[in-house]
Amino acid sequence: MKFFTKYNQNIALQSEADGLKQLHETCQKAGVTLKIPEVIKLESGQLTLTLIQSRQGNTEQYKILGSQLAKLHQIEQAHCGYEKDNFIGLNPQKNCISNNWGEFFHIST
């Protein structure tokens, strides 16, 4: 098995590790067959993940990817949002738990 290590002293690595673990668990429980990098180790500003080799897909693989992404997005949750703030790249992303999807877009419903 090959690995990939990211280096950054920013807290973003902890958030990424947490999110990947949660996504991996959710996919496994729901039978979604997307490849999610497995968190191997997180320490001292280093996040080590399993390496997923990039390659050009074919039409059948794109269909499978699309159906599995759709399956992932059909998983019902008790609420909207995420319980912890995290990052998009190195940019902070504020999060909250809500029962109102519009709250994330400042829309009254």
Backbone torsions as a table, in degrees:
resi	resn	phi	psi	omega
1	MET	NA	135.6	179.1
2	LYS	-98.2	154.4	-176.6
3	PHE	-126.2	161.7	178.4
4	PHE	-134.3	131.6	-179.8
5	THR	-118.1	130.3	175.3
6	LYS	-104.1	141.9	-179.5
7	TYR	-119.7	129.8	176.4
8	ASN	-173.7	133.9	178.4
9	GLN	-83.1	-1.4	-178.4
10	ASN	-77.3	151.4	177.5
11	ILE	-64.2	-11.6	-179.3
12	ALA	-55.2	-30.7	-179.8
13	LEU	-65.9	-39.1	177.4
14	GLN	-64.2	-43.1	178.7
15	SER	-62.8	-41.7	179.5
16	GLU	-64.3	-44.2	179.1
17	ALA	-61.0	-45.4	179.3
18	ASP	-60.6	-46.3	-179.0
19	GLY	-64.3	-41.4	178.9
20	LEU	-65.6	-41.1	177.8
21	LYS	-61.5	-45.0	-179.0
22	GLN	-65.9	-41.6	178.8
23	LEU	-64.0	-42.7	179.0
24	HIS	-60.5	-47.5	-179.9
25	GLU	-62.9	-42.6	-179.7
26	THR	-63.2	-44.1	179.0
27	CYS	-63.1	-43.9	-179.9
28	GLN	-61.4	-46.7	-178.1
29	LYS	-63.0	-34.1	-175.4
30	ALA	-94.5	-1.1	-179.0
31	GLY	73.0	24.5	176.8
32	VAL	-84.3	128.1	-172.1
33	THR	-100.3	29.8	174.7
34	LEU	-72.0	144.6	175.2
35	LYS	-83.6	117.2	178.3
36	ILE	-113.6	129.3	178.4
37	PRO	-57.8	135.2	177.6
38	GLU	-88.2	134.6	177.3
39	VAL	-76.5	119.4	179.8
40	ILE	-92.8	-44.6	-176.1
41	LYS	-160.1	143.5	173.2
42	LEU	-135.0	114.0	178.4
43	GLU	-161.1	145.9	173.4
44	SER	45.7	49.2	176.9
45	GLY	71.9	20.2	178.4
46	GLN	-128.1	128.2	176.5
47	LEU	-116.2	115.3	179.8
48	THR	-104.4	126.8	-177.1
49	LEU	-125.6	159.3	169.4
50	THR	-67.1	144.0	-178.9
51	LEU	-87.3	129.8	172.5
52	ILE	-108.7	112.4	-177.3
53	GLN	-66.1	134.2	177.4
54	SER	-85.8	138.4	176.5
55	ARG	-157.4	163.0	178.1
56	GLN	-72.3	131.9	178.0
57	GLY	-91.2	168.0	173.9
58	ASN	-110.0	176.4	-175.4
59	THR	-57.0	-44.3	-179.1
60	GLU	-64.1	-40.5	178.9
61	GLN	-65.6	-38.2	177.4
62	TYR	-65.9	-36.5	176.7
63	LYS	-64.5	-43.4	179.1
64	ILE	-64.1	-44.4	178.0
65	LEU	-57.9	-47.5	-179.7
66	GLY	-61.0	-43.4	-179.1
67	SER	-67.8	-36.1	179.0
68	GLN	-72.4	-36.8	174.5
69	LEU	-64.2	-40.2	177.1
70	ALA	-63.2	-42.3	178.6
71	LYS	-61.6	-41.2	177.7
72	LEU	-60.7	-43.5	-177.0
73	HIS	-76.3	-8.7	176.7
74	GLN	-91.6	-4.1	179.7
75	ILE	-69.4	121.6	-179.5
76	GLU	-78.6	142.1	178.5
77	GLN	-123.7	159.7	-179.7
78	ALA	-73.9	-16.1	-176.1
79	HIS	-157.9	173.6	174.0
80	CYS	-99.9	155.5	172.9
81	GLY	93.9	-169.1	-176.9
82	TYR	-139.3	144.4	-172.4
83	GLU	-76.4	-13.9	-178.3
84	LYS	-125.5	147.1	169.9
85	ASP	-67.5	150.4	178.2
86	ASN	-146.7	-152.4	-174.2
87	PHE	-136.7	152.0	165.4
88	ILE	-112.6	103.5	-168.7
89	GLY	65.9	-123.9	176.1
90	LEU	-102.5	4.4	-179.8
91	ASN	-87.7	127.2	179.7
92	PRO	-62.2	142.5	175.9
93	GLN	-125.7	116.9	177.8
94	LYS	-78.4	135.9	-179.5
95	ASN	-129.7	162.4	173.3
96	CYS	-159.1	162.3	174.6
97	ILE	-93.8	137.3	-178.9
98	SER	-151.6	159.6	171.0
99	ASN	-102.9	6.1	-175.8
100	ASN	-125.1	102.1	-179.0
101	TRP	-57.0	-36.0	-179.6
102	GLY	-60.7	-24.2	179.9
103	GLU	-59.1	-30.1	-178.2
104	PHE	-73.6	-18.2	-179.3
105	PHE	-115.2	10.1	-178.8
106	HIS	57.0	44.8	179.6
107	ILE	-111.9	133.0	174.7
108	SER	-82.3	135.5	177.8
109	THR	-122.1	NA	NA
